[in-house]
């Protein structure tokens, strides 16, 4: 089979390529045939949900993927243009175990990709993606008769009805809704209006060229635009969704960005107050306040730090029966009784509205101010070669362990603990911490620090940590002015 298919597009949790430079339609057919082969070999049945985002070439890519799936004997349930969480919801709504969503999330126009899973609500992790990659690149396909495509109508409305079901908002709210002209523009404003909320739309018209900015609510450009819209309109807060609707960002009533982990802590408080002994997961990049928050402790809540990445989080959430999970990148997951365990920005948006509604006249900025003070760095991403980054982190982890054994100090403090569930999260004896881990998707490391003393102390912690990781000569420079 002659095709264009770049092997580097396969990542730990999904796959992404530039179209048509890295993948063409024949390449996507091969992906579908490989995915269908994997589906059958794993005994996951023949049925699979398939959806696509609104990019101009996504319908063609979805059809190519579906044709490949059919060649493997799969029964494709085509739900049309959708968000990733819409496709995940369809697995439950249509009682189909497998899903394949054609999307490049917040990547710029010109990118495509897939998010897949066979075991709802979980998606492929590193082992499953490596297996899929091997099947496709070796062209180790199993072709079967009986494949077909069946268009399915009504999933969008069923999904929106499900998201707002049981949510009562009694307080008049005005909310800025920004989607960066991404697919979520066809979903998110409707959800807010169904709750009786006044919506100020910000770039919600679908435009695959993303004329204003890429729909990435973790990016300063989008957050700044949301903040300006809140200040101009006098809105109660603003929400921003990424390109495929599985990540949420927020700004408060003053237009200031709210870090996703701090927002997650507020949502956890709200859930824990209604459910004694609730369990929560937070990814290793998130604030240390989750472990020490007096409100969560008073409710008997249990918090566990886990590996970053939506595939890992969904698996762990299901395994321990957690009520919710939060990632610093803006992935919000809700388990029983709120959701079904997958990441959904619309569900998080509804929970934020409920949080504000449950607190009378209190503003979002007031709620943020009620949290114990902490100063957290942005996510810093020094370059590090893909083929060396994991070894680099392993060596640094051993350096920190030896420092702990020796009683050596960072920023004048001894190392109290080192969490190694995902890289090395080094906690100092006053609670401050610093993390270094390998990026899952790019040739970079991830570095984050937090202090509970002051911004000046944050810089001190960072400087001490940076001085150690700089011993690895392959680590590139990064913009330390982001700490200002």
Buried (B, 14 or more C-beta within 10 A) or exposed (E): EEBBBBEEBBBBBBBBBBBBEBBBBBBBBBBBBBBBBBBBEEEBBBBBBBBBBBBEBBBBBBBBBBBBBBBBBBBBBBBBBBBBBBBBBBBBBBEBBBBBBBBBBBBEBBBBBBBBBBBBBBBBBBEBBEBBBEBBEEEEBBEBEEBEBEEBEEBBEBBBEBBBEEBEBEBEBBBBBBBBBBBBBBBBBBBBEBBBBEBBBBBBEBBBEBEBBBBBBBBEEBBBBBBBBBBEBEBBBBBBBBBBBBBBBBBBBEBBBBBBBBBBBBBBBBBBBEBEEBBBBBBBBBBBBBBBBEBBEEBEBBBBBBBBBBBBBBBBBBEBEBBBBBBBBBBBBBBEEBBBBBBBBBBBBBBBBBBBBBBEEEBBBEBBEEBEEBBBBBBBBBBBEEEBBEBBBBEBBEBBBEBBEEEEEBBEBBBBEBBBBBBBBBBBEBBBBBBBBBBBEBBBBBBBBBBBBEEEBBBBBBBBBBEBBEEBEEBEEBEEEEBE
